[in-house]
Amino acid sequence: MALDVLLVDDHKIMRDGIKAILSRGEEFRVVGEAESGMDAVQFVKNHRPDLVLMDIGLPGLNGVETTAEILRHHPACKIIILSMYDDENSVVSAIRSGARAFILKKASDTDLVEALRMVARGGAYLSPQVSDRLLARIQKGDLQAKAAPAALEGLSPRELQVLRMVAEGKTSKEIAVVLDLREQTVRSYRKTMMKKLGVNNVAGLTQLALSTGLTRLPKGAAEGG
């Protein structure tokens, strides 16, 4: 019996390519597609697929945040992260969020299918380039990646999501739309984070998010959002 797969990527050409690969066999059946993290979360709530194959660089909620959100609603779901890049921070964050595999987009068709098979059987999978680099870093003793930097450990997963978007310059209204929250709720999160982190304004939140590596996409935070 084929396993149900949800494809999550904001590029249709990427989804079409993966569908073509999976359609060659009878093990996996693509039952849905999503272009954003929130769409993926909603699909999983409604349809509960066996596997989710998801890009790490999604708009709004990124793949790591979406993984955590999906597993909060459907812990049995198995999630495979796709990425263009093999940096250790992304790999470690993805695995700590609950993903069972991390695959580079340049991987071969055979590697992709093998990763799905291993995860479906309850195993885990890392692209060889990724596992080699992680092993080398571990052996040198210099692997420093963390799911949340020490300065941010007191924040909840939702607060971390809001903080990252604040640092990317999104207004409270824009964040509310992405996270499906009320605008006043987002403002409340901002005030709570300021108190927890000991800063007095949005600029302080932004600087802290950037200095801890929570976001790499500074666009200038809006003070009055």
C-alpha positions as CSV (number, residue, x, y, z in Angstrom):
1,M,0.0,0.0,0.0
2,A,1.4,3.4,-1.0
3,L,2.3,5.9,1.6
4,D,0.8,9.4,1.4
5,V,3.2,12.2,0.9
6,L,2.8,16.0,1.2
7,L,5.2,18.1,-0.9
8,V,6.0,21.5,0.5
9,D,8.0,24.0,-1.6
10,D,7.3,27.4,-2.9
11,H,8.6,26.6,-6.3
12,K,6.2,24.6,-8.5
13,I,9.0,23.3,-10.7
14,M,10.6,21.7,-7.7
15,R,7.3,20.0,-6.7
16,D,6.7,18.8,-10.2
17,G,10.2,17.3,-10.4
18,I,9.7,15.4,-7.1
19,K,6.3,14.2,-8.2
20,A,7.8,12.9,-11.4
21,I,10.4,10.9,-9.4
22,L,7.9,9.4,-7.0
23,S,5.4,8.5,-9.8
24,R,7.9,6.0,-11.2
25,G,7.2,3.6,-8.4
26,E,4.2,2.5,-6.3
27,E,5.7,3.0,-2.8
28,F,4.7,6.7,-2.4
29,R,1.7,8.7,-3.5
30,V,1.7,12.5,-3.5
31,V,-1.6,13.5,-2.0
32,G,-1.1,17.2,-1.6
33,E,1.1,20.2,-2.2
34,A,1.7,23.4,-0.2
35,E,3.7,26.5,-1.0
36,S,4.0,27.8,2.6
37,G,4.5,26.5,6.1
38,M,1.1,27.5,7.3
39,D,-0.6,25.8,4.3
40,A,1.4,22.7,5.2
41,V,0.3,22.7,8.8
42,Q,-3.3,23.1,7.7
43,F,-3.1,20.2,5.2
44,V,-1.6,17.9,7.8
45,K,-4.3,18.8,10.3
46,N,-7.0,17.9,7.8
47,H,-5.4,14.9,5.9
48,R,-2.7,13.5,8.2
49,P,-0.3,12.2,5.5
50,D,2.4,9.6,6.4
51,L,5.3,11.7,5.1
52,V,6.1,15.4,4.5
53,L,8.9,16.3,2.1
54,M,9.6,20.0,2.8
55,D,11.9,22.8,1.7
56,I,13.8,24.4,4.6
57,G,13.6,27.9,3.0
58,L,9.8,28.5,3.0
59,P,8.3,32.0,3.2
60,G,6.7,32.9,6.5
61,L,7.3,29.9,8.7
62,N,10.5,28.3,7.6
63,G,10.9,24.5,7.3
64,V,12.3,24.1,10.8
65,E,9.5,26.0,12.4
66,T,6.9,24.3,10.2
67,T,8.3,20.9,11.3
68,A,7.8,21.7,14.9
69,E,4.3,23.0,14.3
70,I,3.3,20.0,12.3
71,L,4.6,17.5,14.9
72,R,2.7,19.4,17.6
73,H,-0.6,18.5,15.8
74,H,0.4,15.2,14.3
75,P,3.4,13.6,16.2
76,A,3.3,10.4,14.1
77,C,4.0,12.3,10.9
78,K,7.5,11.8,9.5
79,I,9.2,14.8,8.0
80,I,12.1,15.0,5.5
81,I,13.8,18.4,5.0
82,L,15.2,19.5,1.7
83,S,17.8,22.2,1.4
84,M,20.1,23.9,-1.1
85,Y,22.7,24.3,1.6
86,D,24.6,21.9,3.9
87,D,25.6,24.2,6.8
88,E,25.6,22.5,10.1
89,N,23.4,25.0,11.9
90,S,20.5,24.2,9.5
91,V,21.0,20.5,9.8
92,V,21.1,20.4,13.6
93,S,18.2,22.8,13.9
94,A,16.1,20.6,11.5
95,I,16.8,17.4,13.3
96,R,16.2,19.0,16.7
97,S,12.8,20.3,15.5
98,G,11.8,16.6,14.8
99,A,12.8,16.1,11.2
100,R,13.9,12.5,10.4
101,A,16.0,13.3,7.4
102,F,18.0,16.2,5.8
103,I,18.5,15.9,2.0
104,L,20.4,18.2,-0.3
105,K,18.4,19.3,-3.4
106,K,21.3,18.2,-5.5
107,A,20.9,14.7,-4.3
108,S,20.2,12.0,-6.9
109,D,16.7,10.6,-7.6
110,T,17.9,7.3,-6.0
111,D,19.1,9.0,-2.8
112,L,15.8,10.8,-2.5
113,V,13.7,7.6,-2.8
114,E,16.1,5.8,-0.4
115,A,15.7,8.6,2.2
116,L,11.9,8.3,2.0
117,R,12.1,4.5,2.4
118,M,14.4,4.7,5.4
119,V,12.3,7.3,7.1
120,A,9.1,5.4,6.3
121,R,10.6,2.4,8.1
122,G,11.3,4.4,11.2
123,G,14.9,5.3,10.4
124,A,16.8,8.5,9.7
125,Y,18.8,9.8,6.8
126,L,21.4,12.5,6.1
127,S,22.8,13.2,2.7
128,P,26.4,11.9,2.6
129,Q,27.9,15.3,2.2
130,V,26.0,16.5,5.3
131,S,26.9,13.5,7.4
132,D,30.6,13.8,6.4
133,R,30.8,17.4,7.4
134,L,29.0,16.9,10.7
135,L,31.3,14.0,11.6
136,A,34.3,16.1,10.8
137,R,33.1,19.0,13.0
138,I,32.2,16.6,15.9
139,Q,35.6,15.0,15.7
140,K,37.3,18.4,15.9
141,G,35.1,19.3,18.8
142,D,33.9,22.6,17.3
143,L,30.3,21.9,16.5
144,Q,28.5,24.8,18.1
145,A,25.0,24.8,16.5
146,K,22.0,25.1,18.8
147,A,18.3,25.0,18.2
148,A,18.1,28.3,20.1
149,P,21.1,30.3,21.3
150,A,21.5,30.5,25.1
151,A,20.3,34.1,25.2
152,L,17.0,33.0,23.8
153,E,16.4,29.8,25.8
154,G,13.6,31.3,27.8
155,L,11.5,31.9,24.8
156,S,8.7,29.6,23.6
157,P,8.8,28.2,20.0
158,R,6.0,30.6,19.1
159,E,8.0,33.6,20.6
160,L,11.0,32.5,18.6
161,Q,8.9,32.6,15.4
162,V,7.6,36.1,16.2
163,L,11.1,37.3,17.1
164,R,12.6,36.1,13.8
165,M,9.9,37.8,11.8
166,V,10.3,41.0,13.8
167,A,14.0,40.9,13.0
168,E,13.2,40.5,9.3
169,G,11.3,43.7,9.4
170,K,7.7,42.4,9.4
171,T,5.0,44.4,11.1
172,S,2.7,43.0,13.7
173,K,0.0,42.9,11.1
174,E,2.1,41.0,8.7
175,I,3.2,38.5,11.4
176,A,-0.4,38.0,12.4
177,V,-1.4,37.0,8.9
178,V,1.5,34.6,8.5
179,L,1.0,32.9,11.9
180,D,-2.8,33.1,11.8
181,L,-2.9,35.2,15.0
182,R,-4.7,38.4,16.0
183,E,-2.6,41.5,15.6
184,Q,-3.0,42.3,19.3
185,T,-1.7,38.8,20.2
186,V,1.5,39.5,18.2
187,R,1.9,42.8,20.0
188,S,1.5,41.0,23.3
189,Y,4.3,38.5,22.3
190,R,6.6,41.4,21.5
191,K,6.0,43.0,24.9
192,T,6.6,39.7,26.7
193,M,9.8,39.0,24.8
194,M,11.1,42.5,25.6
195,K,10.5,41.8,29.3
196,K,12.1,38.4,29.1
197,L,15.1,39.5,27.1
198,G,15.7,42.8,28.9
199,V,15.3,45.1,25.9
200,N,13.1,48.2,25.5
201,N,12.1,48.4,21.9
202,V,11.9,46.5,18.6
203,A,15.4,47.6,17.6
204,G,16.7,45.8,20.6
205,L,14.8,42.7,19.7
206,T,16.2,42.9,16.2
207,Q,19.8,43.3,17.3
208,L,19.5,40.4,19.7
209,A,18.0,38.1,17.0
210,L,20.8,39.0,14.6
211,S,23.6,38.7,17.1
212,T,22.5,35.2,18.1
213,G,22.1,34.1,14.5
214,L,18.3,33.5,14.8
215,T,17.9,35.2,11.4
216,R,20.2,35.9,8.5
217,L,17.8,38.1,6.6
218,P,17.9,41.6,8.3
219,K,15.6,44.0,6.5
220,G,15.3,46.7,9.1
221,A,12.6,46.2,11.8
222,A,9.7,48.5,11.9
223,E,9.2,50.3,15.2
224,G,5.6,51.1,14.8
225,G,4.3,47.8,13.3
